[in-house]
Amino acid sequence: MKNSTKWIFGFLVIIIVVLLMIFFKGAADSSGVTDATEADETSEVAKEMSYLKNTEKIYVVKEYNFKKDRMIEYEQNFIGDSKGFNTWYGAETFLEKENQKGLFYGRDKVLAYPVVVGKTWNIESFTFSIESVNKTIEIPAGTFTNVVEVKTTEKGVEGYSTTYFAKGVGQILRESVDPNSKKTIRFEILEMK
């Protein structure tokens, strides 16, 4: 009886191990990660297709500061990597990263990939849409071609904002447009050095 008990116990251990292996393999295969901070962590975007800021440059920018209720000028300096995010310091700390799903400022997707006219996505009450991929934009930092234009609307709010992104440079200009079509600059690059 003792030998048969050992045999049954050994057989049950083998069955349990096999079932656990099948369960954990199935769980890993079906994880379906959808969170931007986890998805495509290791999938890099080719440099010539990237809309990340250039970490070898210092950006001199002008931006509307809501706390001070006025435009301020400051430098954005790349200070290193923090948990997969490029970390920039300027008026405030700024985090950005990019993967196959898009360009992210913190957890928010500000540009969806692949970049195609008509692509839309939502973040809470905001809707983003790619309006153009071949704009030419002239700002104090220079003239940029093949610029992507992203329109942002907020549910229940009249007006919208438009953000422009250039490859290898990142966001170059952001404007708000009120219900009367009056444009106000909210961000622009003055110089890259």
TIZATI-847470 format. One record per residue (C-alpha): residue number from 1; x, y, z. Coordinates in nm, 4 decimals, always signed. Layout:
<recs>
 resi       xx       yy       zz
  NUM        X        Y        Z
...
</recs>
This chain:
<recs>
 resi       xx       yy       zz
    1  +0.0000  +0.0000  +0.0000
    2  +0.2870  +0.2356  +0.0743
    3  +0.4326  +0.1986  -0.2773
    4  +0.0979  +0.2661  -0.4425
    5  +0.0483  +0.5773  -0.2239
    6  +0.3913  +0.7100  -0.3298
    7  +0.3093  +0.6388  -0.6938
    8  -0.0282  +0.8163  -0.6743
    9  +0.1265  +1.1111  -0.4882
   10  +0.4060  +1.1417  -0.7505
   11  +0.1545  +1.1218  -1.0338
   12  -0.0600  +1.3968  -0.8735
   13  +0.2476  +1.6225  -0.8334
   14  +0.3324  +1.5789  -1.2026
   15  -0.0278  +1.6576  -1.3060
   16  -0.0328  +1.9681  -1.0838
   17  +0.2997  +2.0933  -1.2261
   18  +0.1795  +2.0418  -1.5851
   19  -0.1503  +2.2195  -1.5133
   20  +0.0329  +2.5118  -1.3499
   21  +0.2656  +2.5411  -1.6513
   22  -0.0319  +2.5449  -1.8887
   23  -0.2150  +2.8013  -1.6729
   24  +0.0797  +3.0412  -1.6436
   25  +0.1689  +3.0129  -2.0131
   26  -0.1946  +3.0905  -2.1038
   27  -0.2030  +3.3837  -1.8636
   28  +0.1181  +3.5239  -2.0129
   29  -0.0081  +3.4807  -2.3697
   30  -0.3436  +3.6437  -2.2982
   31  -0.2247  +3.9324  -2.0834
   32  -0.3159  +4.1762  -2.3642
   33  -0.1378  +4.4734  -2.2105
   34  -0.3124  +4.7907  -2.3217
   35  -0.1749  +5.0536  -2.0833
   36  +0.0539  +5.2992  -2.2626
   37  +0.3113  +5.2809  -1.9852
   38  +0.3478  +4.9042  -2.0296
   39  +0.2696  +4.8346  -2.3945
   40  +0.5587  +4.8188  -2.6380
   41  +0.8081  +4.9173  -2.3653
   42  +1.0933  +4.7747  -2.5660
   43  +0.9612  +4.8629  -2.9113
   44  +1.1639  +5.1598  -3.0229
   45  +1.0617  +5.3936  -3.2986
   46  +1.3203  +5.4452  -3.5733
   47  +1.5085  +5.7705  -3.5166
   48  +1.4065  +5.9128  -3.8559
   49  +1.0401  +5.8518  -3.7630
   50  +1.0631  +5.9825  -3.4055
   51  +0.8810  +6.2873  -3.2699
   52  +1.0743  +6.2866  -2.9409
   53  +1.2585  +6.6023  -2.8427
   54  +1.6280  +6.6058  -2.9393
   55  +1.8135  +6.5216  -2.6168
   56  +2.1330  +6.6800  -2.7510
   57  +1.9725  +7.0254  -2.7715
   58  +1.8625  +7.2856  -2.5209
   59  +1.5212  +7.4265  -2.6105
   60  +1.4465  +7.7918  -2.5408
   61  +1.0667  +7.8164  -2.5295
   62  +0.7881  +8.0621  -2.4644
   63  +0.4838  +7.9156  -2.2923
   64  +0.1692  +8.0392  -2.1243
   65  +0.1906  +7.9811  -1.7481
   66  -0.1554  +7.9457  -1.5942
   67  -0.0261  +8.0015  -1.2392
   68  +0.1289  +8.3355  -1.3386
   69  -0.1402  +8.4136  -1.5991
   70  +0.1192  +8.5263  -1.8553
   71  +0.3719  +8.4019  -2.1096
   72  +0.7109  +8.3018  -1.9691
   73  +1.0385  +8.2169  -2.1415
   74  +1.2688  +7.9434  -2.0155
   75  +1.5068  +7.6675  -2.1226
   76  +1.4171  +7.2995  -2.1375
   77  +1.7223  +7.0842  -2.0588
   78  +1.7433  +6.7053  -2.0927
   79  +1.8534  +6.5686  -1.7553
   80  +1.8365  +6.1921  -1.8148
   81  +1.6218  +5.8828  -1.8186
   82  +1.3716  +5.8081  -1.5441
   83  +1.2025  +5.4667  -1.5608
   84  +1.1947  +5.4728  -1.9415
   85  +1.0946  +5.8376  -1.9750
   86  +1.3149  +6.1155  -2.1103
   87  +1.3222  +6.3716  -1.8317
   88  +1.3426  +6.7406  -1.9141
   89  +1.3719  +7.0298  -1.6746
   90  +1.2483  +7.3817  -1.7421
   91  +0.9714  +7.5735  -1.5696
   92  +0.8627  +7.2303  -1.4404
   93  +0.9850  +6.8740  -1.4828
   94  +0.8594  +6.7275  -1.8095
   95  +0.8492  +6.3536  -1.8924
   96  +0.8150  +6.2116  -2.2422
   97  +0.8473  +5.8736  -2.4033
   98  +0.7683  +5.7082  -2.7284
   99  +0.6764  +5.3584  -2.8357
  100  +0.4977  +5.1976  -3.1285
  101  +0.1636  +5.3342  -3.0014
  102  +0.2652  +5.6989  -2.9909
  103  +0.4340  +5.9905  -2.8196
  104  +0.3468  +6.0310  -2.4513
  105  +0.3804  +6.3210  -2.2109
  106  +0.3689  +6.1341  -1.8838
  107  +0.0794  +5.8895  -1.9243
  108  -0.1032  +6.1002  -2.1860
  109  -0.0750  +6.0114  -2.5544
  110  -0.0257  +6.3419  -2.7371
  111  +0.0484  +6.1893  -3.0782
  112  -0.0822  +5.8508  -3.1955
  113  +0.1217  +5.6223  -3.4219
  114  +0.1180  +5.5485  -3.7031
  115  +0.0796  +5.9153  -3.7923
  116  -0.2014  +5.9348  -4.0501
  117  -0.4574  +6.2034  -4.1282
  118  -0.7914  +6.1287  -3.9649
  119  -0.6572  +5.9221  -3.6743
  120  -0.8402  +6.0071  -3.3482
  121  -0.8017  +5.9093  -2.9806
  122  -0.9451  +6.0215  -2.6480
  123  -0.8124  +6.1077  -2.3036
  124  -1.0964  +6.1607  -2.0581
  125  -1.3123  +6.4472  -2.1987
  126  -1.0550  +6.5423  -2.4670
  127  -1.0569  +6.4217  -2.8274
  128  -0.7407  +6.4403  -3.0378
  129  -0.7327  +6.4152  -3.4169
  130  -0.4521  +6.4303  -3.6713
  131  -0.5542  +6.6995  -3.9208
  132  -0.2410  +6.7141  -4.1397
  133  +0.0996  +6.5495  -4.1770
  134  +0.2610  +6.7940  -4.4185
  135  +0.2267  +7.1439  -4.2744
  136  +0.5044  +7.4022  -4.3052
  137  +0.5338  +7.6033  -3.9851
  138  +0.7536  +7.9089  -3.9325
  139  +0.8377  +8.0012  -3.5730
  140  +1.1287  +8.1945  -3.4162
  141  +1.3368  +7.8718  -3.4035
  142  +1.3089  +7.8275  -3.7816
  143  +1.0920  +7.6866  -4.0576
  144  +0.9776  +7.3256  -4.0217
  145  +0.8303  +7.1122  -4.2998
  146  +0.6235  +6.7928  -4.2938
  147  +0.4858  +6.8980  -3.9577
  148  +0.2006  +6.7006  -3.7978
  149  -0.1020  +6.9047  -3.6885
  150  -0.3101  +6.7681  -3.3999
  151  -0.6422  +6.9289  -3.3091
  152  -0.7693  +6.8887  -2.9517
  153  -1.1279  +6.9513  -2.8482
  154  -1.2883  +6.9193  -2.5075
  155  -1.6425  +6.7960  -2.4597
  156  -1.8750  +7.0849  -2.3760
  157  -1.6129  +7.3538  -2.4469
  158  -1.6243  +7.5891  -2.7447
  159  -1.2958  +7.6459  -2.9239
  160  -1.0047  +7.4048  -2.9559
  161  -0.6273  +7.3877  -2.9510
  162  -0.3851  +7.2894  -3.2228
  163  -0.0432  +7.1383  -3.1567
  164  +0.2309  +7.0967  -3.4166
  165  +0.5017  +6.8285  -3.4032
  166  +0.8211  +6.8035  -3.6118
  167  +1.0291  +6.4872  -3.6501
  168  +1.3401  +6.4883  -3.4343
  169  +1.2252  +6.8063  -3.2567
  170  +0.8936  +6.7267  -3.0858
  171  +0.6259  +6.9848  -3.0152
  172  +0.7176  +7.3103  -3.1867
  173  +0.3988  +7.5167  -3.1504
  174  +0.0658  +7.5038  -2.9675
  175  -0.2172  +7.7501  -3.0240
  176  -0.5614  +7.7880  -2.8738
  177  -0.8476  +7.8981  -3.0957
  178  -1.1511  +8.0607  -2.9333
  179  -1.5089  +8.0323  -3.0663
  180  -1.4494  +8.3476  -3.2770
  181  -1.1480  +8.1830  -3.4512
  182  -0.8995  +8.4088  -3.2687
  183  -0.5642  +8.2264  -3.2298
  184  -0.3471  +8.2644  -2.9210
  185  +0.0011  +8.1133  -2.8976
  186  +0.0346  +7.8920  -2.5899
  187  +0.3758  +7.7390  -2.6641
  188  +0.6499  +7.7885  -2.9214
  189  +1.0171  +7.7145  -2.9566
  190  +1.2235  +8.0322  -2.9766
  191  +1.5619  +7.8671  -3.0236
  192  +1.7397  +7.5319  -3.0126
  193  +2.1033  +7.5364  -2.9119
</recs>
